[in-house]
């Protein structure tokens, strides 16, 4: 009796963008593609197609046809240089805000100091300019 060979059905399985990106990153990281194919359950040829598309146009090329780009997809694949540039911009904004606050406080303290009247006798408290104190 001959054993019947199982026929593999081709299914149109939909993979998320995050899944594809993670697979491509692992391939770019030097992981064995044959092993990766078995682990992920994705044909090697499909993995190579994703890799080629990613190299052509980046993350946007991994999206399926007709699907609009999402902001989350763009943020997922941020290169270390882009991450550093974004962080630098955040820190520069923060430094700018703090500089404005420091300048404001310096001017305020200077006005308070200038508005105080000097002591007239030794041991006497300097006046703040208010009457009755």
C-alpha positions as CSV (number, residue, x, y, z in Angstrom):
1,X,0.0,0.0,0.0
2,X,1.4,3.3,-1.0
3,X,1.3,6.1,1.5
4,X,-0.4,9.2,0.1
5,X,1.7,12.2,0.3
6,X,0.2,15.1,2.1
7,X,-0.4,18.0,-0.3
8,X,0.6,21.3,1.1
9,X,-2.1,23.9,0.8
10,X,-0.9,27.3,0.0
11,X,-2.6,29.7,2.4
12,X,-2.6,33.4,2.1
13,X,-1.5,34.1,5.7
14,X,-1.4,37.7,6.7
15,X,1.6,38.8,8.8
16,X,1.6,42.0,10.7
17,X,4.1,44.7,9.9
18,X,5.7,44.3,13.2
19,X,6.2,40.6,12.6
20,X,7.8,41.2,9.2
21,X,10.1,43.9,10.6
22,X,11.2,41.7,13.4
23,X,12.0,38.9,10.9
24,X,14.0,41.3,8.7
25,X,15.9,42.7,11.7
26,X,16.8,39.2,12.7
27,X,18.1,38.4,9.2
28,X,20.0,41.6,9.1
29,X,21.4,40.7,12.5
30,X,23.0,37.6,10.9
31,X,20.7,35.0,12.1
32,X,20.6,31.8,10.1
33,X,17.7,32.2,7.6
34,X,17.0,28.5,7.3
35,X,16.6,28.2,11.1
36,X,14.7,31.4,11.2
37,X,12.3,30.1,8.6
38,X,11.6,27.0,10.7
39,X,11.2,29.0,13.9
40,X,8.8,31.6,12.4
41,X,7.0,29.1,10.1
42,X,7.6,31.3,7.1
43,X,9.0,30.1,3.8
44,X,12.6,31.1,3.2
45,X,11.6,32.6,-0.1
46,X,9.1,34.8,1.7
47,X,11.7,35.9,4.1
48,X,14.1,36.9,1.3
49,X,11.2,38.8,-0.4
50,X,10.7,40.8,2.8
51,X,14.4,41.4,3.0
52,X,14.6,42.6,-0.6
53,X,11.6,44.9,-0.1
54,X,13.0,46.3,3.1
55,X,16.3,47.1,1.4
56,X,14.5,48.7,-1.5
57,X,12.3,51.2,0.4
58,X,12.4,50.4,4.1
59,X,9.4,49.7,6.3
60,X,6.8,51.2,3.9
61,X,7.7,48.6,1.3
62,X,6.8,45.8,3.7
63,X,3.2,46.9,4.0
64,X,0.7,45.1,1.8
65,X,-0.6,46.8,-1.3
66,X,-3.3,49.3,-0.8
67,X,-2.7,49.7,2.9
68,X,-2.1,53.2,4.1
69,X,1.1,53.9,6.1
70,X,0.6,54.2,9.8
71,X,2.5,56.4,12.2
72,X,3.2,53.5,14.4
73,X,4.9,51.6,11.6
74,X,7.3,54.5,11.0
75,X,8.1,54.7,14.7
76,X,8.7,51.0,15.0
77,X,11.8,51.1,12.8
78,X,13.7,54.0,14.1
79,X,17.4,53.7,13.4
80,X,19.8,54.4,16.3
81,X,20.8,57.7,14.6
82,X,17.2,58.8,14.4
83,X,16.6,57.8,18.0
84,X,19.7,59.8,19.0
85,X,18.6,62.8,16.9
86,X,15.1,62.8,18.4
87,X,16.5,62.5,22.0
88,X,19.0,65.4,21.3
89,X,16.1,67.6,20.0
90,X,14.1,66.8,23.2
91,X,17.0,67.7,25.4
92,X,17.7,70.9,23.5
93,X,14.1,72.0,24.0
94,X,14.3,71.2,27.7
95,X,17.6,73.2,28.0
96,X,15.9,76.1,26.2
97,X,12.9,76.0,28.6
98,X,15.2,75.9,31.6
99,X,17.3,78.8,30.3
100,X,14.2,80.9,30.0
101,X,13.2,80.0,33.6
102,X,16.7,80.8,35.0
103,X,16.8,84.1,33.1
104,X,13.3,85.0,34.5
105,X,14.3,84.2,38.0
106,X,17.6,86.1,37.8
107,X,15.7,89.2,36.6
108,X,13.1,88.8,39.4
109,X,15.8,88.5,42.1
110,X,17.7,91.5,40.7
111,X,14.5,93.6,40.9
112,X,13.8,92.4,44.4
113,X,17.4,93.2,45.4
114,X,17.3,96.7,43.8
115,X,13.9,97.5,45.4
116,X,15.3,96.8,48.9
117,X,16.4,99.9,50.8
118,X,19.9,99.8,52.3
119,X,20.4,99.7,56.0
120,X,20.8,103.1,57.7
121,X,22.3,102.1,61.0
122,X,24.5,99.1,62.0
123,X,22.4,96.1,63.1
124,X,19.2,97.4,61.6
125,X,17.2,95.3,59.2
126,X,17.0,96.5,55.6
127,X,13.7,97.8,54.6
128,X,11.6,96.0,51.9
129,X,9.9,99.2,51.0
130,X,6.8,98.4,52.9
131,X,5.5,100.8,55.5
132,X,4.7,99.8,59.0
133,X,7.3,97.0,59.3
